[in-house]
Amino acid sequence: MFALTPVLVAVVCVLIVWIFKHADGSMERRKGEARVRPEARPWVDEDLKDSTDLHQEEEDADECQEAEENVEHIPFSHTRYPEKEMVKRSQEFYELLNKRRSVRFISNEQVPVEVIDNVIKTAGTAPSGAHTEPWTFVVVKDPDMKHKIREIIEEEEEINYLKRMGPRWVTDLRKLRTNWIKEYLDTAPVLILIFKQVHGFTASGKRKVHYYNEISVSIACGVLLAALQNAGLVTVTTTPLNCGPRLRVLLSRPTNEKLLMLLPVGYPSKEATVPDLKRKPLDQIMVTV
């Protein structure tokens, strides 16, 4: 039998203790990394994760003061309706918007240019943080450009459906019978791409803060959807994941603009169908205190 000398026993003990301490330290480091590691969210649009608006330089104090002094305040003009007419108008407007649906089957019939101009002017009436109006509406009518947009979106959307979105999201979309094939991007006579400006520029070229830019542009998109419905046009709200940077470059937009939404706009095709979805009743969406 091989006998361990006291010295050899001591060396072995020290080695064992060192191994266990090293292993414990590695496990603690891994636990620490796991705690600080952000939640994996493969569905997040890389373009919308832009942090530019978190590190913006504010305008010079002199420029801010000058801008405030130059804004004149004027009397507010308001039309007040009798109560019966208010009820009637509000009910009719609700009924109009309640007919709005997301339509993925769009005719190639052309839409009057003036109508598109008017609905975008209407969207531009939306409120915005400090009245910065941080939106750009890019109207695309050229067939070649529309097809290039479709190619970019379908390439990324296939990856989204197969990898990024995950099985739960894909399953939730099955009832809508939608996938990464977006034929309406070719057939719709007009595509409206809405970009948020994460910051602007002052007269001297310095970066200007656009407060609540994403919320402001989202409100404008809601107004635009209502204006399209009022004009008798249809659309489907699309937020193409991870397509923003390539579409921004394709459309020659500056780096301070980030794609928020894309709307194919037109008349419904004759064979258009929509899922028979029901909206929540008032008592499920309103709380009165």
Phi, psi and chi 1 to 4 in degrees:
 res  aa     phi    psi   chi1   chi2   chi3   chi4
   1 MET       -  140.5  -66.6  -79.9  -58.4      -
   2 PHE   -83.3  126.7  175.1   73.7      -      -
   3 ALA  -103.1  130.4      -      -      -      -
   4 LEU   -81.9  132.3  -66.8  174.8      -      -
   5 THR   -78.0  157.2   64.9      -      -      -
   6 PRO   -55.2  -38.6  -27.2   35.7      -      -
   7 VAL   -65.6  -43.3  174.2      -      -      -
   8 LEU   -66.1  -38.3 -172.8   55.0      -      -
   9 VAL   -61.0  -42.6  169.9      -      -      -
  10 ALA   -63.5  -42.5      -      -      -      -
  11 VAL   -61.9  -43.7  171.2      -      -      -
  12 VAL   -63.2  -42.3  170.8      -      -      -
  13 CYS   -62.1  -45.3  -69.9      -      -      -
  14 VAL   -60.5  -41.5  170.3      -      -      -
  15 LEU   -63.9  -42.5 -175.8   58.9      -      -
  16 ILE   -63.5  -44.9  -68.6  172.9      -      -
  17 VAL   -60.7  -42.6  170.2      -      -      -
  18 TRP   -63.0  -40.5 -179.1   86.4      -      -
  19 ILE   -63.4  -44.9  -69.5  173.5      -      -
  20 PHE   -66.3  -40.8  -86.2  101.6      -      -
  21 LYS   -63.6  -42.5  -76.4 -173.3  175.0 -179.3
  22 HIS   -63.2  -40.3 -177.9   71.3      -      -
  23 ALA   -66.3  -41.4      -      -      -      -
  24 ASP   -63.3  -41.1  -70.3  -17.6      -      -
  25 GLY   -63.1  -40.1      -      -      -      -
  26 SER   -65.0  -40.6  -62.5      -      -      -
  27 MET   -65.1  -40.7  -69.7 -177.3   66.7      -
  28 GLU   -62.4  -41.0  -73.2  -60.8  -39.8      -
  29 ARG   -63.7  -40.4  -78.0 -164.4  -60.5  -87.0
  30 ARG   -65.7  -40.0  -69.0 -166.5 -168.3   97.8
  31 LYS   -63.0  -41.7  -71.2  179.9 -179.3  178.1
  32 GLY   -62.4  -42.6      -      -      -      -
  33 GLU   -64.5  -37.6  -69.9  171.8   -1.5      -
  34 ALA   -65.0  -35.8      -      -      -      -
  35 ARG   -69.1  -38.1  -76.9 -166.7  -64.9  -92.0
  36 VAL   -89.7  -14.7  -59.6      -      -      -
  37 ARG   -66.5  127.6 -175.9 -179.1  -64.8  124.0
  38 PRO   -64.7  152.0   23.7  -33.2      -      -
  39 GLU   -60.5  133.9  178.5 -173.1   -1.5      -
  40 ALA   -73.0  120.9      -      -      -      -
  41 ARG  -130.7   83.2  -63.2 -170.8  -64.5  166.9
  42 PRO   -63.6  -15.7   24.3  -34.4      -      -
  43 TRP   -84.0  -10.3   49.6  -91.6      -      -
  44 VAL   -68.5  130.1  172.7      -      -      -
  45 ASP   -69.9  121.7 -169.8  -31.7      -      -
  46 GLU   -58.1  -33.8  -69.9  -61.6  -39.6      -
  47 ASP   -69.9  -32.5 -160.8   32.8      -      -
  48 LEU   -82.6   -7.8  -66.6 -176.5      -      -
  49 LYS   -85.1   15.3  -69.4 -161.2  -57.4 -177.2
  50 ASP   -61.8  134.8 -179.1   81.0      -      -
  51 SER  -105.3   12.3   59.3      -      -      -
  52 THR   -55.9  -42.6  -52.7      -      -      -
  53 ASP   -73.3   -2.5   46.1   -9.6      -      -
  54 LEU   -92.3  -10.2  -59.7  178.5      -      -
  55 HIS  -133.2   40.1  -54.7  -75.6      -      -
  56 GLN   -87.0  144.8  -65.1  171.2  -23.7      -
  57 GLU   -86.7  134.7  -62.9  177.8    7.8      -
  58 GLU   -78.8  162.9  -65.5 -169.5    5.3      -
  59 GLU   -63.6  156.4  -58.3  165.8  -85.7      -
  60 ASP   -61.2  147.6  -72.0  -13.8      -      -
  61 ALA   -58.8  -39.3      -      -      -      -
  62 ASP   -62.4  -41.6  -67.2  -18.8      -      -
  63 GLU   -67.4  -38.8  -69.6  175.2  -38.1      -
  64 CYS   -63.1  -46.0  -70.9      -      -      -
  65 GLN   -62.3  -43.2 -176.7   66.3   26.0      -
  66 GLU   -62.3  -41.6  179.7 -176.5   -2.9      -
  67 ALA   -64.2  -41.1      -      -      -      -
  68 GLU   -66.7  -40.3  -69.3  173.2   -1.3      -
  69 GLU   -69.1  -26.2  -68.9  176.9   -6.3      -
  70 ASN   -86.0   -3.4  -75.0  -19.3      -      -
  71 VAL   -92.9  113.1  175.8      -      -      -
  72 GLU   -84.8  141.4  179.3 -175.6    1.4      -
  73 HIS  -100.5  132.9  -76.6 -135.0      -      -
  74 ILE  -124.0  161.4   59.6  175.9      -      -
  75 PRO   -61.0  142.0  -22.9   33.4      -      -
  76 PHE   -84.9  131.0  175.1   61.7      -      -
  77 SER  -100.0  123.8  177.2      -      -      -
  78 HIS  -136.5  140.6  174.4   65.4      -      -
  79 THR  -106.9  118.7  -59.2      -      -      -
  80 ARG  -104.2  129.4  179.0  163.9  178.1  168.7
  81 TYR  -100.3  151.5  -57.0  103.7      -      -
  82 PRO   -59.1  153.7  -22.1   33.0      -      -
  83 GLU   -57.8  -41.9  -73.7 -168.8   10.7      -
  84 LYS   -61.4  -39.9  -73.5 -173.9  177.5  179.6
  85 GLU   -70.3  -35.8 -174.0  174.8   -5.2      -
  86 MET   -59.4  -46.6  -69.9  171.8   61.4      -
  87 VAL   -62.3  -44.5  172.1      -      -      -
  88 LYS   -62.3  -46.7  179.2  175.4  178.7  -69.4
  89 ARG   -65.3  -41.8  -70.0  169.7   64.4   93.4
  90 SER   -67.2  -37.2   62.6      -      -      -
  91 GLN   -68.1  -43.0  178.0   64.5   26.1      -
  92 GLU   -64.6  -39.0  -70.6  175.2  -12.6      -
  93 PHE   -67.7  -39.7 -169.6   65.0      -      -
  94 TYR   -60.9  -46.3  158.7   69.8      -      -
  95 GLU   -62.9  -35.8  -68.6  174.0   -3.4      -
  96 LEU   -64.1  -48.5  171.7   66.9      -      -
  97 LEU   -76.1  -23.5  -69.0 -168.0      -      -
  98 ASN   -68.6  -18.4 -166.3   38.9      -      -
  99 LYS   -84.1   -8.6  -65.0  175.9 -177.7  176.9
 100 ARG   -67.5  132.9 -173.0 -153.5   59.5   77.2
 101 ARG  -137.3  156.2  -62.4  -60.4  -54.7  -90.0
 102 SER   -79.9  114.0  -65.7      -      -      -
 103 VAL  -112.0  123.3  178.3      -      -      -
 104 ARG  -102.9    0.3  -65.7  173.7  172.4   82.6
 105 PHE  -115.5  100.0  -56.3   95.3      -      -
 106 ILE  -118.0  133.7  -58.9  177.4      -      -
 107 SER   -71.8  155.8  165.2      -      -      -
 108 ASN   -88.7    6.8   59.9    4.6      -      -
 109 GLU   -61.5  135.0 -177.3 -179.7   -7.5      -
 110 GLN   -70.0  149.2  -66.8  -58.4  -55.4      -
 111 VAL  -109.5  138.8  173.7      -      -      -
 112 PRO   -55.3  133.3  -25.5   34.6      -      -
 113 VAL   -58.9  -40.2  174.0      -      -      -
 114 GLU   -62.2  -32.9 -171.0  175.2    2.3      -
 115 VAL   -64.8  -44.8  173.0      -      -      -
 116 ILE   -63.0  -42.5  -60.6  -59.3      -      -
 117 ASP   -58.5  -43.7  -68.3  -13.7      -      -
 118 ASN   -68.0  -41.2  -73.6  -22.4      -      -
 119 VAL   -68.8  -32.9  -63.7      -      -      -
 120 ILE   -74.6  -36.1  -69.5 -179.0      -      -
 121 LYS   -60.9  -37.8  -75.4 -168.8  -64.0 -175.6
 122 THR   -64.8  -43.4  -57.4      -      -      -
 123 ALA   -60.8  -33.1      -      -      -      -
 124 GLY   -71.7   -4.8      -      -      -      -
 125 THR   -85.9   -2.3   67.6      -      -      -
 126 ALA   -63.1  150.2      -      -      -      -
 127 PRO   -71.0  155.2   28.3  -35.2      -      -
 128 SER  -148.6  156.7   59.4      -      -      -
 129 GLY   -58.8  118.3      -      -      -      -
 130 ALA    58.0   26.2      -      -      -      -
 131 HIS    52.2   44.7 -166.1   59.9      -      -
 132 THR   -85.9  -15.5   51.5      -      -      -
 133 GLU    46.8   63.4  -59.3  174.6  -66.1      -
 134 PRO   -85.2   48.7   35.3  -35.8      -      -
 135 TRP  -129.4  150.1   41.1   65.6      -      -
 136 THR  -134.2  126.1  -58.9      -      -      -
 137 PHE  -106.8  112.2  -59.4   89.8      -      -
 138 VAL   -99.1  116.9  178.4      -      -      -
 139 VAL   -98.7  121.3  176.6      -      -      -
 140 VAL  -114.3  122.3  179.4      -      -      -
 141 LYS  -120.8  -22.3  -59.9  177.1 -177.6  177.7
 142 ASP   -64.4  125.1  178.7   72.2      -      -
 143 PRO   -59.8  -40.4  -24.7   34.5      -      -
 144 ASP   -64.1  -42.2  -68.2  -24.0      -      -
 145 MET   -67.0  -40.5 -178.6   61.4   74.3      -
 146 LYS   -60.5  -39.9  -72.0 -167.5  -61.8  177.3
 147 HIS   -69.0  -36.5 -170.3   68.1      -      -
 148 LYS   -63.5  -39.7  -70.2  177.4 -179.2  177.3
 149 ILE   -62.6  -43.1  -69.2  172.3      -      -
 150 ARG   -61.1  -43.4  178.3 -178.9  177.6  179.7
 151 GLU   -61.0  -43.4  -71.6  178.4  -29.5      -
 152 ILE   -63.8  -46.5  -69.3  173.8      -      -
 153 ILE   -66.8  -44.4  -70.2  177.9      -      -
 154 GLU   -66.7  -34.8  -72.2 -172.5  -16.7      -
 155 GLU   -62.3  -46.2  178.8 -176.8  -26.8      -
 156 GLU   -74.2  -37.1  -68.3  -68.6  -19.5      -
 157 GLU   -66.5  -33.2  -78.1  -74.2   78.8      -
 158 GLU   -61.7  -41.9 -177.1  174.1    7.6      -
 159 ILE   -65.9  -39.8  -59.3  173.3      -      -
 160 ASN   -58.8  -49.3  -67.9  -25.0      -      -
 161 TYR   -67.2  -36.7  -87.2   82.2      -      -
 162 LEU   -87.4  -24.4  -62.3  179.5      -      -
 163 LYS  -132.3  -54.5  -65.4 -178.4 -179.8  179.9
 164 ARG   -73.4  -41.3  -63.8 -175.4 -176.3  123.1
 165 MET   -73.6  -32.4  -69.3  162.6   57.2      -
 166 GLY    88.8  158.4      -      -      -      -
 167 PRO   -63.7  -33.8   20.1  -31.7      -      -
 168 ARG   -65.8  -47.4  177.5  177.1  -63.1  177.9
 169 TRP   -63.4  -45.6 -168.4   -6.9      -      -
 170 VAL   -60.5  -40.5  173.4      -      -      -
 171 THR   -64.3  -41.2  -60.9      -      -      -
 172 ASP   -63.7  -25.5  -71.9  -17.9      -      -
 173 LEU   -86.6  -11.5  -71.1  174.5      -      -
 174 ARG   -60.1  -36.4  -77.9  178.7 -174.6  161.6
 175 LYS   -64.5  -20.0   62.2  178.8  178.0  -72.5
 176 LEU   -89.2   -7.4  -55.4  179.5      -      -
 177 ARG    54.1   48.2  -60.7 -179.8 -172.6  175.0
 178 THR  -117.7  151.5 -178.7      -      -      -
 179 ASN  -148.9 -160.8   53.9   37.3      -      -
 180 TRP   -82.4   -3.4   60.5   82.2      -      -
 181 ILE   -84.0  119.9  -55.3  -60.2      -      -
 182 LYS  -121.1   72.1  -48.5  -66.0 -177.4 -175.8
 183 GLU   -61.1  -31.1 -175.9  178.9   -8.0      -
 184 TYR   -63.3  -18.6   51.8   71.2      -      -
 185 LEU   -68.4  -23.7  -64.9  174.3      -      -
 186 ASP   -90.5  -41.8  -87.6  -33.6      -      -
 187 THR   -79.8  -34.3   59.7      -      -      -
 188 ALA   -61.0  132.9      -      -      -      -
 189 PRO   -67.3  -23.1   23.7  -33.2      -      -
 190 VAL  -137.4  134.8  174.7      -      -      -
 191 LEU  -113.9  130.8  -57.2 -178.4      -      -
 192 ILE  -113.2  115.3  -57.4  177.0      -      -
 193 LEU  -103.4  122.6  -69.5   87.9      -      -
 194 ILE  -102.9  120.5  -57.9   99.8      -      -
 195 PHE  -108.2  139.8  -72.2   81.0      -      -
 196 LYS   -93.9  136.7   65.5  172.3 -173.6  176.2
 197 GLN   -93.0  108.3  -58.1  168.2    6.6      -
 198 VAL   -69.7  -19.1  -65.5      -      -      -
 199 HIS  -159.3  163.7   64.3   81.0      -      -
 200 GLY  -116.8 -159.6      -      -      -      -
 201 PHE  -138.1  141.6  -64.6   96.1      -      -
 202 THR   -80.1  175.6   65.7      -      -      -
 203 ALA   -62.0  -27.2      -      -      -      -
 204 SER   -88.8    2.0   62.4      -      -      -
 205 GLY    91.4    0.9      -      -      -      -
 206 LYS   -80.5  156.3  -68.5 -170.2  175.7 -178.3
 207 ARG   -67.7  134.6 -171.4  175.5  -71.4 -173.7
 208 LYS  -114.2  132.0  177.3 -178.9  178.1 -179.6
 209 VAL   -68.8  133.6  176.9      -      -      -
 210 HIS  -110.5   97.2  -81.0  176.2      -      -
 211 TYR   -67.9  137.3  -52.5   96.9      -      -
 212 TYR    48.3   45.6  -59.9  107.8      -      -
 213 ASN   -62.8  -39.5   55.3   75.6      -      -
 214 GLU   -70.7  -39.7 -173.8  161.9  -29.3      -
 215 ILE   -64.9  -42.5  -65.8  175.6      -      -
 216 SER   -60.3  -46.5  -60.7      -      -      -
 217 VAL   -69.5  -33.9 -179.7      -      -      -
 218 SER   -64.1  -39.2  -62.9      -      -      -
 219 ILE   -62.5  -43.4  -65.0  171.9      -      -
 220 ALA   -60.8  -36.5      -      -      -      -
 221 CYS   -64.8  -39.4  -71.3      -      -      -
 222 GLY   -63.1  -42.1      -      -      -      -
 223 VAL   -62.7  -40.3  175.1      -      -      -
 224 LEU   -62.8  -42.2  177.6   56.2      -      -
 225 LEU   -60.8  -41.4  -68.9  172.9      -      -
 226 ALA   -66.3  -38.8      -      -      -      -
 227 ALA   -66.7  -39.2      -      -      -      -
 228 LEU   -64.2  -42.8  -70.6  168.7      -      -
 229 GLN   -62.7  -42.4  177.1   69.6   10.6      -
 230 ASN   -63.1  -30.9 -178.9   63.6      -      -
 231 ALA   -84.7   -5.6      -      -      -      -
 232 GLY    85.9   22.8      -      -      -      -
 233 LEU  -108.5  162.8  -62.2  173.8      -      -
 234 VAL  -122.5  161.8  -61.5      -      -      -
 235 THR  -160.5  176.5 -173.6      -      -      -
 236 VAL  -137.2  130.2   54.4      -      -      -
 237 THR   -74.6  122.8   53.3      -      -      -
 238 THR  -126.2  139.0   69.0      -      -      -
 239 THR  -126.4   81.5   51.6      -      -      -
 240 PRO   -63.3  110.7  -17.4   31.3      -      -
 241 LEU   -64.7  132.3  -65.3  179.0      -      -
 242 ASN    62.5   19.2  -63.6  -69.9      -      -
 243 CYS  -100.9  -16.0  -61.0      -      -      -
 244 GLY   -52.2  -53.1      -      -      -      -
 245 PRO   -59.3  -42.9  -25.6   34.7      -      -
 246 ARG   -68.7  -38.5  -66.7  171.8   65.1 -173.8
 247 LEU   -70.4  -35.5  -66.8  176.6      -      -
 248 ARG   -61.4  -44.3  178.2 -177.0   62.6   77.3
 249 VAL   -66.2  -43.5  172.0      -      -      -
 250 LEU   -57.8  -38.9  176.3   67.3      -      -
 251 LEU   -93.9    7.0  -63.1  168.8      -      -
 252 SER    58.3   42.1  -58.5      -      -      -
 253 ARG   -92.9  149.4  -58.5  -48.6  -52.5  157.1
 254 PRO   -69.7  165.2   25.1  -34.0      -      -
 255 THR   -70.5  -16.1   55.7      -      -      -
 256 ASN   -82.8    1.8   66.7  -47.0      -      -
 257 GLU  -107.5  133.8  -66.3 -173.4    2.5      -
 258 LYS  -125.1  132.1  -51.3  -64.7  179.0 -176.3
 259 LEU   -66.1  127.7 -179.8   64.7      -      -
 260 LEU  -107.1  -40.2 -173.4   68.8      -      -
 261 MET  -155.6  152.4 -171.9  175.0  -65.0      -
 262 LEU  -128.0  130.1 -174.9  155.2      -      -
 263 LEU  -122.1  114.3  -59.8  177.5      -      -
 264 PRO   -79.0  131.7   26.8  -29.7      -      -
 265 VAL  -126.3  138.5  173.9      -      -      -
 266 GLY   172.4 -159.9      -      -      -      -
 267 TYR   -93.8  151.2  -58.4  103.8      -      -
 268 PRO   -67.9  143.6   25.0  -33.9      -      -
 269 SER   -70.9  161.4   64.3      -      -      -
 270 LYS   -63.2  -30.0  -67.2 -179.0  179.2  179.3
 271 GLU   -96.6   15.5   68.0  -82.9    7.9      -
 272 ALA   -62.9  136.7      -      -      -      -
 273 THR  -130.7  158.1   61.1      -      -      -
 274 VAL  -137.3  151.2  -65.9      -      -      -
 275 PRO   -66.4  145.4   22.0  -31.8      -      -
 276 ASP   -81.7   73.6 -171.9   17.1      -      -
 277 LEU   -91.9  152.5  -57.1  176.8      -      -
 278 LYS  -114.8  143.2  -53.4  -60.9  179.7 -175.1
 279 ARG   -93.0  152.4  -68.1 -170.3  167.2   98.4
 280 LYS   -64.5  141.5  -66.7  179.6  178.5  179.5
 281 PRO   -71.3  166.8   25.9  -33.4      -      -
 282 LEU   -56.4  -40.7 -176.6   62.7      -      -
 283 ASP   -68.4  -10.1   60.6    1.4      -      -
 284 GLN   -99.1   -8.2  -68.8 -174.4   21.6      -
 285 ILE  -122.0   -9.0   64.6  173.0      -      -
 286 MET  -124.3  136.3 -176.6  178.3   75.6      -
 287 VAL  -122.7  125.9  175.2      -      -      -
 288 THR  -106.0  127.2  -57.6      -      -      -
 289 VAL  -110.6      -  179.5      -      -      -
